Amino acid sequence: MLKSEVTRSLAQTAAEQPSQVWGWVVLAVGALIALGLAALVIGALVSLYRAEADGTTKAVWVLIVVMAPLLGAALWFVIGRSQARKNALRPAEGPAPRLDGDQATA
């Protein structure tokens, strides 16, 4: 009986005050959006931490993600990660090592 009374009471409140119900719906949707944004930003920062990029590049990307969270995180996942991978696969600059075993003279 208690359950039916509670259900009836909630239905009556929803019928009498629809703006209060919509307020809770908007709050729930807003909370889900905020959680999604937080997950995206945290994911971008973790990805940045694990990326094989130099310190300056990482610092610039962290600033972008922190200053403009949605845009910065999206740009990191679309542009930054692919650039970091390309740079990590690029051979180091400088003369190639000699294969004949002779030491170069300075």
N, C-alpha and C positions, 0 to 999 in steps of 0.2 A: 503494500500500500504506500509506503513511504516513497518508493521509486516513482510511482505514478503521480503522486502529489508534486514531487520535485519536477518531473517532466511537464506537468500541467502548469506549474508556476513559471518555469522557463519559457514555455510557449506563450503564456499570457504576457510576460515581460517583453518578449520579442514582438508581440502584436501591439503592445501599448507604446513601446519605445524602440522603434526600428533604428533610430540613429545610434543608440547605445550598442546594438548588435553590430551595426556597420563599423562602429568605432573599433570593436574588438577584431573584426575581420581585417580592417586596414592595419591595425597594430600587428597582427599575425603575419600579414603579407610583407609589411615593412621589416619585421624581424627576420624573415626568411631571406629577403633581399640583402640585408646587412650581413647576415651570416655567409651568404654566397660571396659577397664582395670581400669579406675578411678572409675566406678560404682562398679566393683568387690571389689576393695580395700576399698572403703567407706562402702560398705555393710558388709565386713568382720570386719571393725573397729566398726561399729554400733552393729553388732552381738556380738563382744567381749565385748563391753560396757554393753550390756544387759545380758550377760552370768552370771550364778551363780557360779563363780569361785573366788578363793582367789586372792588378789592383786598381789602376785608374779607371779602366773600363767598368769594372764592377762598381766602383764608387759612384760613377756617373749614373749607371743604371739604377742603383739603390736610391739615389736622389730623385730620379724621375718617377720611380714606383711610389716613393713616399709622398712626393709633392702632388702627384696626380694619380691616385691609386688605380682607378679603373682604366684610364688611358695608358698609364705607365705599365701596368701588368699586362695588358693586352699587347702593347707594342713589344714588350720583352718576349712574350711567347711567339709572336709573329715574326719579329725582325731580329731581336737580340740573340736568341738561342742559336738560330742558324748562323749568324755572324760569328758567334763564339766557337761553334763547331768548325766552321771553315778556317778560322785562325788557329785553332788547336791542331788541325790536320796539316797546316802549312809547314814546310820544313823551316828550320831555324836559319836565320840569315848568317852570312859569313862564308868563308871559303870551305869547300867540301873537303872532308878528310882524305888524305892520300891513301891509296890502297896498296902501294908497293912497299910500304914499311919504312921508307926513308923519312927522316925528320927534316922538316923545313928549317932553313936557317933564317934567323931574324935579322 
